[in-house]
Amino acid sequence: MVREEEIKRIVDLLGQNPSGLTIEQVSRQLSINRTTAAKYLNFMIASGQVKKRNVGPAKIFTLAPRIPMSHFLNLWQDGIVVLSNDLEVQQINDPLLSVLGLTRDGMIGEPVDKSPLAPYVDKSALELLIKARDGQEQVQITTFRIRDREEKFRLKMIPLALEQGERGLGLIFEQLPGIPDLPVVEKPSSRGNGTEPADDKAELQRRISEHRKIEKALVESEAKYRALVENIAEVIFTVNDSDVITYVSPAIKNLTGYAPSDMTGKKLQDFIFAEDMVPFEKGLGQTRRGIATPFEIRLMTMHSSVRWVQISGRTLAGKPSGGGFHGVIADIHERKRVEDALRHANKQIILLTSITRHDILNGITTMRLALELIKNEPLNDKLKHFVEQQEKVIAQIQHQINFTRDYQNIGVRPPKWKDAGERFTTAAASLAPGTVTIESDVKNIEVFSDDLIERVFANLIENTLEHGQKATAIRFSSQIHGRDLLLIYEDDGVGIPQEEKELVFEHTRRGRISYGLFFAREVLAITGLSIRETGEPGNGVRFEILVPEGLFR
């Protein structure tokens, strides 16, 4: 469950650190565990409160400069609930809370059918939500009893594209006017023995008054929508079945220099940079099929320059798949410029470190050859000891240089689904375990991780072989933990003292440099995985790798 007070603490902390913080820094400064910090930060990204940027392997979180989604939702007169693809409540606006007499307590982060909204989302509504998740808008007319009155609502279930390309759903509660039919009152006819309807002037006036209220509410609602559309930085647009632009908001002028009138009536393709036409057509095709996945292309400006944008949209309500759609264009040009600059700088750094590393390793080879020649000479005990010490120092330097090679590769390639059991077995096969037996019970489980996860497993095994002392067996297993998965690495060695369980993940301990477990934690953190040691001292280690829901299958 997501708690509002924790979100407020994170907002306050990020406000005090405008340059941004990592998950580890948030966890440490708020005294919450890393998994909890990651959960809240990911939720805040989805709600528009927080932005994430990658600086090398580190993920930096900052407060979003844009207005949070919740502020926009509260401009709507209709009740709105934003759901994740797993039907968990992400946002709910104030008008709906007011109408239903609810609060956000126990709401955010809960499955909608187990939240306080459960009485208003019955089995049929849940079935429609699941259909909407596949890309088609659904509508249901229903009646709820609220404060001893029957209230009629139109429920709309709309597929959404959330931040970071994640899919979700919008559940809209549109309250329908409760205008009862005019009652017919029978009275004796003045023209004979029959009867005729009575003219109920008071009832007629009441109905006219109701209609005027509804009309006024519609005008106010339209004004709010128009003010929102015309004043937000993002461009809102609509195209018909032939890709002709039928509406585009005024923000397009700031983005491209074109006025809305310059673009209306023309095909959207007329403004797409020629080299991006293929990804544009692909993204457009997915949108028309109801797959709400944002795509990035370049728009041509009035001055013949290009500007990077992200487009997301969905098929128009009532239109079949493949028909017209409306969408949002967000300016990402500055983000792309920064990404390109970072990518170029990273290439330069990698090139420089590769050259430097090569030169250092050549020097190490020369030093080792020199020491080998010295060892062939007659030496006294003092000189032999001196040579042995130099060999240890050289080995340590080479180990550190090799670590820089591995560390620079963290996060270089996009994460992928990896078979955990196969990767562990491959890592074990690359080592010489001696008398230690290695067993894996992990079968058919994939985790979303960095390419270097195999190196993580190798580091755990090397840790046992080097420090386990009496270790004779290693076991790798898995266990479902709530909605998450635990990958468990155990041995029967001496274990780790209680006071050092967290220190083992530092790159220096007891004055010694050790990168293995530090490296493992850094690699896992790239995709939101975490690791901790929970073994009983004296009875072996137990490393638990926590894989959050959605990152394993």
C-alpha positions in Angstrom: 0.0 0.0 0.0 1.3 3.5 -0.9 1.1 5.9 2.0 0.6 9.6 1.4 2.8 10.6 4.3 5.8 8.7 2.8 5.2 10.4 -0.5 5.2 13.8 1.3 8.5 12.9 3.0 10.1 12.0 -0.3 8.8 15.2 -2.0 10.2 17.3 0.9 13.6 15.5 0.7 13.8 15.9 -3.1 12.8 19.6 -2.7 15.8 20.1 -0.4 18.0 18.4 -3.0 17.1 20.0 -6.4 20.1 18.3 -8.1 18.5 14.9 -7.4 19.2 11.8 -5.3 19.7 8.1 -5.9 17.5 5.4 -4.5 20.2 4.6 -2.0 20.4 8.2 -0.8 16.6 8.4 -0.4 16.6 5.1 1.5 19.4 6.2 3.8 18.2 9.7 4.6 14.6 8.6 5.3 15.6 5.4 7.1 13.5 3.2 4.9 14.8 0.1 3.1 15.9 0.3 -0.5 13.0 -1.7 -1.9 10.4 0.6 -0.3 12.2 3.7 -1.6 12.3 2.2 -5.1 8.5 1.4 -4.9 7.6 4.9 -3.9 9.9 6.6 -6.4 8.5 4.4 -9.3 4.9 5.3 -8.2 5.8 9.0 -8.1 7.2 8.7 -11.7 3.9 7.2 -12.8 2.0 10.0 -11.2 4.2 12.7 -12.7 5.6 14.0 -9.4 9.2 12.8 -10.0 11.5 12.5 -13.0 14.3 10.0 -13.5 17.5 10.4 -15.4 20.5 8.1 -15.9 24.0 9.4 -15.1 26.3 6.6 -16.1 25.0 3.5 -14.1 23.4 5.8 -11.5 19.7 6.6 -11.5 19.0 10.2 -10.3 15.5 11.2 -9.1 14.3 14.8 -9.1 11.0 16.6 -8.6 9.3 17.0 -11.9 9.0 20.6 -13.1 5.7 20.0 -14.6 2.4 20.2 -12.7 1.6 16.8 -11.1 -1.1 14.7 -12.8 -3.3 15.0 -9.7 -3.6 18.8 -10.2 -4.9 18.3 -13.7 -7.3 15.6 -12.6 -8.9 17.9 -10.0 -9.9 20.3 -12.8 -12.3 17.7 -14.1 -15.9 17.8 -12.9 -16.2 14.1 -13.6 -14.7 11.6 -11.1 -11.5 10.0 -12.4 -9.4 7.0 -11.2 -6.1 6.2 -12.8 -5.2 2.5 -12.6 -2.0 0.5 -13.3 -2.1 -2.3 -15.9 -2.6 -4.6 -12.8 -5.7 -2.6 -11.9 -4.1 -1.0 -8.8 -5.2 2.5 -7.9 -2.5 5.1 -8.9 -4.5 8.3 -8.7 -8.0 9.5 -7.8 -9.3 13.0 -8.1 -11.0 15.1 -5.4 -14.4 15.4 -7.2 -14.9 11.6 -7.1 -13.9 11.4 -3.4 -16.3 14.2 -2.6 -19.2 12.5 -4.5 -18.6 9.1 -3.0 -17.8 10.4 0.5 -14.4 8.7 0.5 -10.8 9.5 1.4 -7.5 8.4 -0.1 -6.7 6.3 3.0 -6.2 2.7 2.0 -6.8 3.6 -1.7 -3.5 4.3 -3.5 -1.5 1.2 -4.5 -4.4 -1.2 -3.7 -6.2 -3.4 -6.3 -9.4 -1.5 -7.2 -11.7 -4.4 -6.2 -10.1 -4.5 -2.8 -10.0 -0.8 -2.2 -12.7 1.5 -0.8 -13.9 1.8 -4.4 -14.9 -1.9 -4.4 -18.7 -1.2 -3.9 -18.6 0.9 -7.1 -16.7 -1.6 -9.3 -18.7 -4.8 -9.5 -17.8 -8.0 -11.4 -19.2 -6.7 -14.7 -17.2 -3.5 -14.4 -14.0 -5.5 -13.7 -14.6 -7.6 -16.8 -14.9 -4.4 -18.9 -11.7 -3.0 -17.3 -9.9 -6.2 -18.4 -11.3 -5.7 -22.0 -10.2 -2.0 -21.9 -6.7 -3.1 -20.9 -6.5 -4.8 -24.4 -7.0 -1.4 -26.0 -10.7 -0.8 -26.6 -12.7 1.8 -24.6 -15.6 0.3 -22.7 -18.8 2.0 -21.3 -21.2 0.9 -18.7 -24.4 2.6 -17.3 -25.0 1.8 -13.7 -26.7 3.1 -10.6 -25.2 3.5 -7.1 -26.9 4.2 -3.8 -25.1 7.2 -2.3 -26.2 8.9 0.9 -29.7 7.3 0.7 -30.2 8.4 -2.9 -30.0 6.5 -6.2 -27.4 8.1 -8.4 -26.9 7.2 -12.1 -23.4 7.1 -13.6 -21.8 6.4 -16.9 -18.6 4.5 -16.3 -15.9 4.8 -19.0 -12.9 2.6 -19.1 -10.1 4.0 -21.2 -6.6 2.6 -22.0 -3.8 5.0 -21.1 -0.1 5.4 -21.7 1.5 6.3 -18.4 5.0 7.6 -17.8 8.0 5.6 -18.9 5.9 3.9 -21.5 3.9 1.9 -19.0 0.3 1.0 -19.8 -2.6 1.7 -17.5 -6.3 2.5 -17.5 -8.5 5.5 -16.8 -11.8 4.9 -15.0 -14.2 7.9 -15.4 -17.3 8.3 -13.3 -19.7 10.6 -15.3 -22.7 11.5 -13.1 -25.8 11.5 -15.2 -28.6 14.1 -14.4 -31.4 12.6 -12.3 -34.3 14.1 -14.2 -37.4 12.0 -13.4 -40.2 11.6 -15.8 -43.1 14.1 -15.3 -45.7 12.4 -13.3 -49.2 12.1 -14.8 -51.9 13.1 -12.4 -55.5 12.1 -13.4 -58.3 14.5 -12.7 -61.9 14.7 -13.9 -62.3 15.9 -17.5 -64.1 19.2 -18.0 -65.3 17.8 -21.4 -67.0 14.7 -20.3 -66.9 11.7 -18.1 -63.3 10.8 -19.0 -60.0 12.0 -17.5 -57.1 14.2 -18.8 -53.5 14.9 -17.5 -53.3 17.8 -15.1 -51.0 20.7 -16.0 -48.4 20.6 -13.2 -46.8 24.1 -13.6 -44.6 23.6 -10.5 -43.2 20.4 -11.8 -42.6 21.8 -15.3 -40.7 24.8 -13.8 -38.6 22.4 -11.7 -37.7 20.4 -14.8 -36.8 23.6 -16.7 -34.6 24.6 -13.8 -32.9 21.2 -13.8 -32.1 21.6 -17.5 -30.7 25.0 -17.0 -28.4 23.8 -14.2 -27.2 20.9 -16.4 -26.6 23.4 -19.3 -24.7 25.7 -17.0 -22.6 22.7 -15.7 -21.8 21.6 -19.3 -20.7 25.1 -20.2 -18.5 25.3 -17.1 -17.1 21.9 -17.7 -16.3 22.7 -21.4 -14.6 25.9 -20.2 -12.4 23.9 -17.8 -11.5 21.4 -20.5 -10.7 24.2 -23.0 -8.6 26.1 -20.5 -6.6 23.0 -19.7 -6.1 22.0 -23.3 -5.1 25.6 -24.4 -2.7 26.3 -21.5 -0.7 23.1 -20.9 2.8 22.9 -22.5 2.0 19.6 -24.2 0.3 19.7 -27.6 -3.1 18.0 -27.9 -4.3 17.0 -31.4 -6.9 14.9 -33.2 -6.6 13.3 -36.6 -9.4 11.5 -38.6 -9.3 8.2 -40.4 -7.2 9.6 -43.2 -4.5 11.1 -40.8 -5.8 14.6 -41.5 -5.4 16.9 -38.5 -8.8 18.1 -37.3 -7.7 19.8 -34.2 -4.4 20.9 -32.7 -3.9 23.0 -29.5 -2.2 26.4 -29.5 0.9 25.0 -27.8 2.0 23.7 -31.3 3.1 27.3 -32.1 5.7 27.3 -29.3 6.9 23.9 -30.5 7.1 24.3 -34.3 6.3 27.9 -35.1 3.2 26.8 -37.0 -0.2 28.2 -35.8 -3.0 25.7 -35.4 -4.6 27.1 -38.5 -1.4 26.3 -40.5 -1.7 22.6 -39.6 -5.5 21.9 -39.5 -6.7 20.2 -42.6 -3.3 18.8 -43.5 -1.9 15.3 -43.0 0.2 14.7 -39.9 2.8 13.1 -42.1 3.5 16.5 -43.8 5.2 17.6 -40.6 7.3 14.5 -39.8 11.0 14.5 -40.5 11.6 12.3 -43.6 14.1 10.0 -41.8 11.6 9.2 -39.0 8.7 8.2 -41.3 9.2 4.5 -40.7 9.1 4.7 -36.9 6.3 7.1 -37.1 4.2 4.8 -39.3 5.0 1.9 -36.9 4.0 3.9 -33.9 0.9 5.2 -35.6 -0.1 1.7 -36.6 0.2 0.5 -33.0 -1.9 3.4 -31.7 -4.6 2.6 -34.2 -4.6 -1.0 -33.1 -5.2 0.2 -29.5 -1.6 -0.4 -28.3 -1.0 2.7 -26.3 2.8 2.8 -26.5 4.5 6.2 -26.8 6.9 6.7 -29.7 9.7 9.2 -30.3 10.2 11.0 -33.7 11.3 14.4 -35.0 8.9 17.1 -36.2 9.8 19.7 -38.8 9.5 23.3 -37.6 8.4 26.4 -39.6 12.1 27.3 -39.9 13.1 23.9 -41.4 14.8 22.7 -38.3 13.8 19.5 -36.4 12.6 19.0 -32.9 12.4 15.7 -31.0 9.0 14.9 -29.6 7.2 12.0 -28.0 3.7 11.1 -29.3 1.1 9.1 -27.4 -2.5 8.6 -28.2 -5.5 6.3 -28.5 -8.3 5.5 -30.9 -11.3 7.9 -30.7 -14.2 6.7 -28.7 -16.8 4.9 -30.8 -14.3 4.5 -33.7 -13.3 1.0 -34.8 -9.7 -0.2 -34.5 -7.8 1.6 -37.4 -9.9 4.7 -37.2 -9.1 8.3 -36.1 -7.4 9.0 -32.9 -6.4 11.8 -30.5 -3.1 12.2 -28.8 -0.5 14.3 -27.0 2.8 15.6 -28.3 5.5 16.2 -25.6 8.6 18.2 -26.3 11.7 16.0 -25.5 14.2 17.9 -27.5 16.3 19.1 -24.6 16.3 15.6 -23.0 17.5 14.1 -26.3 20.3 16.8 -26.5 21.5 16.0 -23.0 21.3 12.2 -23.8 23.4 12.7 -26.9 26.0 14.8 -25.0 26.2 12.2 -22.2 26.5 9.3 -24.7 29.3 11.1 -26.5 31.1 11.9 -23.2 30.6 8.3 -22.1 32.2 7.0 -25.3 35.2 9.4 -24.8 35.6 8.2 -21.2 35.4 4.6 -22.2 38.0 5.1 -24.9 40.3 6.9 -22.5 40.0 4.3 -19.8 40.5 1.5 -22.3 43.8 3.0 -23.5 44.9 3.8 -20.0 44.0 0.3 -18.8 45.8 -1.3 -21.7 49.0 0.7 -20.9 48.8 -0.2 -17.2 48.4 -3.9 -17.9 51.4 -3.7 -20.2 53.3 -2.2 -17.4 52.1 -5.0 -15.0 53.3 -7.6 -17.5 56.7 -6.0 -17.6 56.9 -5.9 -13.8 55.9 -9.6 -13.5 58.6 -10.6 -16.0 61.2 -8.6 -14.1 60.2 -10.3 -10.8 60.4 -13.7 -12.4 63.9 -12.9 -13.6 64.8 -11.7 -10.1 63.4 -15.0 -8.6 65.8 -17.0 -10.7 68.7 -15.3 -9.0 70.0 -16.5 -5.6 68.1 -14.5 -3.0 68.2 -14.4 0.8 65.0 -14.7 2.8 64.5 -11.0 3.2 64.7 -10.4 -0.6 62.4 -13.4 -1.2 59.8 -11.9 1.1 60.2 -8.6 -0.6 59.5 -10.2 -4.1 56.5 -12.1 -2.7 55.0 -8.8 -1.4 55.5 -7.1 -4.7 53.8 -10.0 -6.5 50.8 -9.6 -4.2 50.6 -5.8 -4.8 50.8 -6.4 -8.6 48.0 -9.0 -8.4 45.9 -6.5 -6.5 46.5 -3.8 -9.0 45.6 -6.2 -11.9 42.4 -7.2 -10.0 41.4 -3.5 -9.6 42.1 -2.7 -13.3 40.0 -5.7 -14.3 37.2 -4.4 -12.1 37.2 -1.0 -13.9 36.7 -2.9 -17.1 33.7 -4.8 -15.7 32.2 -1.7 -14.0 32.3 0.5 -17.1 30.1 -2.1 -18.8 27.3 -1.8 -16.2 24.2 -0.4 -17.9 25.8 0.0 -21.3 23.4 -2.5 -22.9 19.6 -2.4 -22.4 18.3 -4.8 -19.7 16.8 -8.1 -21.0 14.9 -11.1 -19.7 17.5 -13.6 -18.5 16.9 -17.2 -17.3 18.2 -17.1 -13.7 19.0 -20.8 -13.4 20.9 -21.0 -16.7 22.9 -17.9 -15.9 23.8 -19.3 -12.4 24.9 -22.6 -13.9 27.0 -20.9 -16.6 28.7 -18.8 -13.9 29.4 -21.9 -11.8 30.9 -23.7 -14.8 33.3 -20.8 -15.4 34.9 -21.3 -12.0 37.0 -24.1 -10.3 35.0 -24.9 -7.1 37.4 -27.6 -6.0 35.7 -29.8 -3.3 32.7 -27.5 -3.0 29.5 -28.9 -4.6 27.2 -26.5 -6.4 23.4 -27.2 -6.7 20.7 -25.1 -8.4 16.9 -25.7 -8.0 15.9 -22.6 -10.1 14.1 -23.7 -13.2 12.2 -21.8 -15.9 12.4 -18.4 -14.1 13.4 -15.3 -16.1 14.3 -12.0 -14.5 14.6 -8.6 -16.1 18.2 -7.6 -15.5 21.4 -6.2 -16.8 23.7 -8.4 -19.0 26.2 -8.7 -16.2 23.9 -10.7 -13.9 26.0 -13.8 -14.6 28.9 -11.9 -13.2 26.8 -11.3 -10.0 26.4 -15.0 -9.5 30.1 -15.6 -10.2 31.0 -13.0 -7.5 28.8 -14.8 -5.0 30.4 -18.1 -5.7 33.9 -16.6 -5.6 33.0 -15.1 -2.3 32.3 -18.5 -0.9 35.4 -20.1 -2.3 37.6 -17.3 -0.9 36.0 -16.6 2.4 33.8 -19.6 3.2 36.7 -21.5 4.9 34.8 -24.7 5.9 32.3 -24.4 3.0 31.5 -27.7 1.2 28.2 -26.9 -0.5 26.5 -24.1 -2.4 22.7 -24.0 -3.1 20.8 -21.7 -5.4 17.0 -21.7 -5.0 13.9 -19.5 -5.4 10.9 -18.6 -3.3 7.7 -16.5 -3.8 7.7 -13.6 -1.3 4.2 -11.9 -1.4 4.0 -10.6 -4.9 7.8 -10.6 -5.3 10.4 -13.3 -5.9 13.4 -14.2 -3.8 16.5 -15.7 -5.5 18.4 -17.3 -2.6 22.1 -18.1 -2.6 23.3 -20.2 0.4 26.5 -22.0 1.5 27.5 -24.0 4.7 30.7 -21.9 5.4 31.5 -19.7 8.4 28.9 -17.1 7.5 29.1 -13.3 8.1 29.2 -11.6 11.5 26.0 -9.7 12.3 27.8 -6.3 12.4 29.3 -6.8 8.9 26.2 -7.9 7.0 25.8 -4.5 5.4 29.5 -3.7 5.3 30.2 -6.6 2.9 28.6 -4.6 0.1 31.1 -1.7 0.5 34.1 -1.7 -1.7 36.5 -1.3 1.3 36.2 -3.4 4.5 38.7 -3.7 7.3 41.2 -1.7 5.2 41.0 -4.2 2.3 39.6 -3.5 -1.1 37.0 -5.9 -2.3 34.7 -5.2 -5.3 32.8 -8.4 -5.7 29.6 -7.8 -3.6 29.8 -4.0 -4.2 29.7 -4.8 -7.9 26.8 -7.3 -7.5 24.6 -4.7 -5.7 25.3 -2.0 -8.4 24.4 -4.4 -11.2 21.2 -5.5 -9.6 20.1 -2.0 -8.8 20.0 -1.0 -12.5 16.6 -2.7 -12.9 15.3 -2.3 -9.3 16.6 -5.6 -7.9 18.2 -5.6 -4.4 20.4 -7.9 -2.4 20.9 -8.5 1.3 22.6 -11.1 3.6 20.4 -12.8 6.1 22.4 -15.9 7.1 23.1 -17.0 10.7 26.7 -16.3 11.6 28.7 -19.5 11.9 26.2 -21.5 9.8 26.9 -20.1 6.3 25.8 -17.2 4.2 22.3 -16.6 2.8 22.1 -13.9 0.2 18.6 -12.9 -0.8 18.1 -11.2 -4.2 14.6 -9.5 -4.2 13.0 -9.4 -7.6 9.9 -7.1 -7.5 6.6 -8.0 -9.1 6.8 -7.4 -12.9 10.5 -8.1 -13.1 10.2 -11.9 -13.2 8.2 -14.4 -15.2 
